[in-house]
Amino acid sequence: MKKLNAVPCGQTVRVTKITGEGAVKRRIMDMGITKGVEIYVRKVAPLGDPVEVTVRGYELSLRKADAEMIETE
């Protein structure tokens, strides 16, 4: 189990848990990132922020702090 911000480019992972509280967690879930969904990591910026992923067929950029709240397997 690792956080989404630690997943290397080109890998597909499945979400196991979203940590975080309130509005931040709600925003992540509103973007379509929920437990059990698959996420493909497309690109990671040179300094690790942002992380570009594909979720449910669309592309999304996540801040490093938000990616840390998503646990994957």
N, C-alpha and C positions, 0 to 999 in steps of 0.2 A: 504494500500500500504506500503510495506516495502522493504528494501534492501536485496539482496540475503545473505549477511553475517549475517543477523539477523534471518534467517529462521532456525528452529530447524531440527535436523536429522529426516529422515523418512517422510518428507512432500514433496508434489509435488506442485510447483507453476508455474505460467505463467508469462513470461517476458512482462512488459508493456513499458519499456523505458531503453535505455542504455545511461547513461551520459558519460562524458569524451570527450576527444578531439583527433583528428588525429590518430596517429599510435596505441595508446592504444585501442581506440574504434574499429579501423579496425582489430586489433588482436583478440579482443573478438568476433567480428562478423565472422572472419575467422574460429574460433573454432566451429561455428554453433549456437552461441547464438544470436538470432535475435528476434525482437518483435513478440510476439505471441507464441513462442516455449515453451514447457513445460520442466521444470527442476526438477529432483528428487534429493533431498539432501541426499546423502548416509552417509557421515561421516564428522565430523568437528574435526580437531585436537585439543588436549587439550588447546592450547593457541589460538585457532581460526584460525590458519594459517598452512597449506592450508585447503580449503573446497573441499571435494570430491563430485562431482555431476555426474548424468547421463543425457546426452543430446542427443536426436536423436538416442538412442540405443548404445551410447558408453560412456565410463567413462572418466572423465576429472578432473584434479586438478586445482583449481583456487587459486591465492593468495588472501589474505584478502582484499588488496587494489583494486584488480580487481572486487571482489565480491561486494564491496561497490558501484561500478558504475552501477550495474544491479538492476533496480527497478522491483518489482514483485507484483502480487496480488494472 
